[in-house]
């Protein structure tokens, strides 16, 4: 009930922002046009934004035959979370990261990067997957995906109005100045909405994900590695679509790692501290998921101590056919 109310409030806020942008660009007629655009965008976002997000982030579906260890992991953790097993996607980028999307648990997907599989150990990958499943279970993915779609649309609407001279409309009290202001202020307002809904949600998903995997310290270790490497490796798809940055477990954009007004994510150190406190409350030695690595874990190509064989996004076949400890 709370998440449904939160989503409704979000849609209303973003629709209102759409109408404000329309007013400063086209006056009263601009308000009506913006309202219609917002209505269509909301409907599209609800039914199709997950597919659009996956496509814009260059995520490709991965068959189980190519990544059985990853599939088994997602399946086991989904059962622990009490949700249907989502579809699995791979993002071909060296930056370790992950996100979830979908309008509800029955229509959800988890996307992980090849960099995540190469640089994290199995238990750390499991903790990241559990974090994303927590987003799906709480239906955060609908709110996050709709926000990403509307934020991008608001920015395009402001730029579109200025390009076609909408600010010259006589109903607009500020004229061209109003349209120019909207080009800068509308994306900023949309970004602030993203930040407001993202920060609290990440803390909640950290805790819920740690409880699903039973291993808070693994998630803390994963966040530390991802945050360190994300600042050194560019995620091209995310840089091209910054409105979707809040969907990732760690901000994929360069230069935004501070826990302040202009950060889409909480400070990683604060998240790690919260997980360490949670670990003190949980007996992870008894409950944690700690699969043993394969004998060839450190010698297998393309791995970093976790025994992963990363499936290729560009080929089909048995690239990752070796069954791992989750099989």
C-alpha positions in Angstrom: 0.0 0.0 0.0 2.8 2.4 0.9 4.7 1.8 -2.3 1.5 2.2 -4.3 0.9 5.6 -2.6 4.5 6.6 -3.2 4.3 5.8 -6.9 1.1 7.7 -7.2 2.6 10.8 -5.5 5.7 10.5 -7.7 3.5 10.4 -10.9 1.5 13.4 -9.7 4.7 15.4 -8.9 6.4 14.6 -12.2 3.1 15.4 -14.1 2.9 18.7 -12.3 6.5 19.4 -13.2 5.7 18.6 -16.8 2.8 21.2 -16.7 5.0 23.8 -15.1 7.6 23.4 -17.9 4.8 23.6 -20.5 3.5 26.8 -19.0 6.8 28.6 -19.0 7.4 27.4 -22.6 3.9 27.8 -24.1 1.6 29.5 -21.6 -1.9 28.1 -21.0 -1.8 26.1 -24.2 1.6 24.7 -23.3 0.1 23.4 -20.0 -2.5 21.4 -21.8 0.0 20.0 -24.3 2.4 19.2 -21.5 -0.4 17.4 -19.6 -1.3 15.3 -22.6 2.4 14.5 -23.1 2.7 13.6 -19.4 -0.3 11.3 -19.6 1.0 9.5 -22.6 4.5 9.2 -21.1 3.1 7.8 -17.8 1.2 5.1 -19.7 4.3 4.3 -21.8 6.5 4.3 -18.8 4.3 1.9 -16.9 4.1 -0.7 -19.7 7.3 -0.3 -21.6 9.9 1.7 -19.7 11.7 -1.4 -18.4 12.3 -2.6 -22.0 13.5 0.9 -22.9 15.8 1.1 -20.0 17.4 -2.2 -20.7 17.9 -1.3 -24.4 19.3 2.1 -23.6 21.8 0.5 -21.1 22.8 -2.0 -23.8 21.6 -4.9 -21.7 21.2 -8.2 -23.6 19.3 -11.3 -22.3 21.5 -14.2 -21.3 20.3 -17.8 -21.7 20.8 -20.2 -18.8 23.1 -22.4 -20.9 25.6 -19.5 -21.2 25.6 -18.6 -17.5 24.2 -21.4 -15.3 26.0 -20.2 -12.2 24.4 -16.8 -12.4 21.0 -18.2 -13.3 21.0 -20.7 -10.4 22.1 -17.9 -8.0 19.2 -15.6 -9.1 16.8 -18.5 -8.9 17.9 -19.5 -5.3 17.9 -16.0 -4.0 14.5 -15.2 -5.7 13.0 -18.2 -3.8 14.4 -16.8 -0.5 13.0 -13.4 -1.4 9.6 -15.0 -2.1 9.3 -13.6 -5.6 9.2 -15.1 -9.1 12.6 -15.5 -10.7 13.3 -12.4 -12.9 14.9 -12.4 -16.3 18.6 -12.1 -16.4 20.5 -9.5 -18.5 24.2 -8.7 -19.1 25.6 -5.3 -19.6 28.9 -5.4 -21.5 31.0 -2.9 -19.7 34.2 -3.1 -17.6 32.5 -1.0 -14.8 31.1 -3.3 -12.1 27.5 -2.4 -11.5 24.0 -3.8 -11.6 20.3 -2.7 -11.6 16.8 -4.1 -11.6 13.8 -3.0 -13.5 10.2 -4.0 -14.2 6.7 -2.9 -13.2 6.1 -5.7 -10.7 7.7 -8.9 -9.5 6.0 -10.9 -12.3 7.6 -8.7 -15.0 11.0 -7.9 -13.7 14.6 -8.2 -14.8 18.0 -8.1 -13.2 20.9 -6.7 -15.2 24.5 -7.2 -14.1 27.7 -6.0 -15.9 30.4 -8.2 -17.2 32.8 -6.1 -15.0 30.8 -7.1 -11.9 31.2 -10.8 -12.7 34.9 -10.4 -13.4 35.8 -8.4 -10.4 33.7 -9.7 -7.6 33.7 -13.0 -5.7 30.7 -15.3 -5.9 29.3 -14.3 -2.4 29.7 -10.6 -3.3 27.8 -11.1 -6.6 25.1 -13.0 -4.7 24.8 -10.0 -2.2 24.5 -7.6 -5.1 21.8 -9.7 -6.8 19.9 -10.0 -3.5 20.0 -6.2 -3.2 18.4 -5.9 -6.6 15.8 -8.6 -5.8 14.9 -6.5 -2.7 14.1 -3.6 -5.1 11.9 -5.9 -7.1 10.1 -7.3 -4.1 9.3 -3.8 -2.7 8.3 -2.7 -6.2 10.9 0.0 -6.2 11.7 -0.9 -9.8 8.4 0.6 -11.0 9.0 3.9 -9.3 12.7 4.0 -10.3 12.0 3.2 -13.9 9.1 5.6 -14.3 11.2 8.4 -12.7 14.1 7.7 -15.2 11.7 7.9 -18.1 9.9 11.1 -17.0 13.1 12.8 -16.0 14.5 12.3 -19.5 11.2 13.4 -21.1 11.1 16.6 -19.0 14.6 17.5 -20.1 13.7 16.9 -23.8 10.5 18.9 -23.4 12.3 21.9 -22.1 14.9 21.8 -24.9 12.3 21.2 -27.5 10.2 24.2 -26.4 13.2 26.5 -26.5 14.4 25.2 -29.9 11.0 26.1 -31.4 10.7 29.4 -29.7 7.9 28.5 -27.3 9.1 31.1 -24.9 7.7 33.9 -27.2 4.1 32.9 -26.5 2.2 35.9 -25.1 0.6 33.8 -22.4 4.0 33.1 -20.9 4.7 35.8 -18.3 8.5 35.5 -18.6 8.7 35.1 -22.4 11.9 33.7 -23.8 13.6 34.1 -20.4 11.1 31.6 -18.9 11.8 29.1 -21.6 15.6 29.5 -21.1 15.2 29.1 -17.4 13.2 25.8 -17.9 16.1 24.4 -20.0 18.3 24.5 -16.9 15.8 24.3 -14.0 13.5 21.5 -15.3 16.2 18.9 -15.5 17.5 20.0 -12.1 14.1 19.7 -10.5 13.7 16.2 -12.1 17.1 15.3 -10.7 16.2 16.4 -7.2 13.1 14.2 -7.4 15.3 11.3 -8.4 17.6 11.9 -5.5 14.8 12.2 -3.0 13.3 8.8 -3.9 16.7 7.1 -4.5 18.6 7.6 -1.3 16.2 6.2 1.3 15.4 3.4 -1.1 19.1 2.3 -1.4 19.4 2.0 2.4 16.2 -0.1 2.6 17.4 -2.3 -0.3 20.8 -2.8 1.4 19.2 -4.0 4.6 16.5 -6.2 2.8 19.1 -7.6 0.4 21.5 -8.5 3.2 18.6 -10.3 5.0 17.8 -12.2 1.7 21.4 -13.3 1.2 22.1 -13.6 4.9 25.5 -12.0 4.3 25.7 -8.2 5.1 29.5 -8.2 5.0 29.5 -9.6 1.5 27.3 -6.7 0.3 29.5 -4.2 2.2 32.6 -5.7 0.5 30.8 -5.6 -2.9 29.8 -1.9 -2.5 33.4 -1.0 -1.6 34.8 -2.7 -4.7 32.1 -1.4 -7.0 32.5 2.2 -5.7 36.2 2.1 -6.1 36.2 0.7 -9.6 33.2 2.6 -10.9 35.2 5.9 -10.5 37.9 4.5 -12.7 35.9 2.9 -15.5 33.4 4.6 -17.7 30.0 3.2 -18.3 29.3 4.7 -21.7 25.6 3.8 -21.8 25.0 5.4 -18.4 26.9 8.5 -19.3 24.7 8.9 -22.4 21.6 8.5 -20.3 22.3 10.2 -16.9 18.6 10.2 -16.0 18.9 6.5 -15.3 21.9 6.7 -12.9 19.8 6.3 -9.8 18.7 2.8 -10.9 22.2 1.3 -10.4 23.4 0.0 -7.1 26.3 2.5 -7.2 26.2 5.8 -9.2 27.7 4.9 -12.6 28.5 8.5 -13.5 31.9 10.0 -12.9 32.5 12.7 -10.3 29.3 12.1 -8.2 30.4 10.2 -5.2 29.6 12.7 -2.4 26.7 12.3 0.0 25.3 15.7 -0.6 22.3 17.4 -2.3 23.6 16.6 -5.8 24.2 12.9 -5.3 21.8 10.2 -6.6 23.1 7.7 -4.1 23.9 7.7 -0.4 27.6 7.9 0.5 29.1 4.4 0.1 30.9 4.6 3.4 27.6 5.3 5.2 26.0 2.3 3.5 28.9 0.1 4.5 28.7 1.2 8.1 25.0 0.4 8.2 25.7 -3.1 6.8 28.5 -3.7 9.4 26.0 -2.8 12.1 23.5 -5.1 10.6 26.1 -7.9 10.5 26.5 -7.4 14.3 22.8 -8.1 14.7 22.8 -11.1 12.4 24.8 -14.3 12.9 26.2 -14.5 9.4 28.4 -17.4 10.1 25.3 -19.6 10.4 23.1 -17.9 7.9 25.4 -16.5 5.2 25.5 -17.9 1.7 29.2 -18.9 1.3 29.6 -21.3 -1.6 33.0 -22.8 -2.0 35.0 -21.7 -5.1 35.8 -24.2 -7.8 39.4 -25.7 -7.7 40.2 -23.7 -10.8 38.7 -20.5 -9.5 42.0 -18.5 -9.5 43.3 -19.9 -12.7 40.1 -19.6 -14.9 40.4 -16.9 -17.5 38.4 -13.7 -17.0 37.9 -14.2 -13.3 39.0 -12.4 -10.1 39.1 -15.0 -7.4 35.4 -15.9 -7.7 35.5 -18.6 -10.4 33.4 -16.7 -12.9 33.4 -17.3 -16.6 31.7 -14.2 -18.0 29.3 -15.0 -20.9 29.8 -13.0 -24.1 27.0 -10.7 -24.9 27.7 -10.9 -28.6 27.7 -14.7 -29.2 25.5 -17.6 -28.5 26.4 -21.1 -27.3 28.0 -22.6 -24.3 30.4 -19.8 -23.4 29.6 -20.2 -19.7 28.5 -23.8 -19.6 30.5 -24.9 -16.6 28.2 -25.3 -13.6 29.3 -23.4 -10.6 28.7 -23.9 -6.9 25.1 -22.6 -7.3 24.2 -25.5 -9.6 
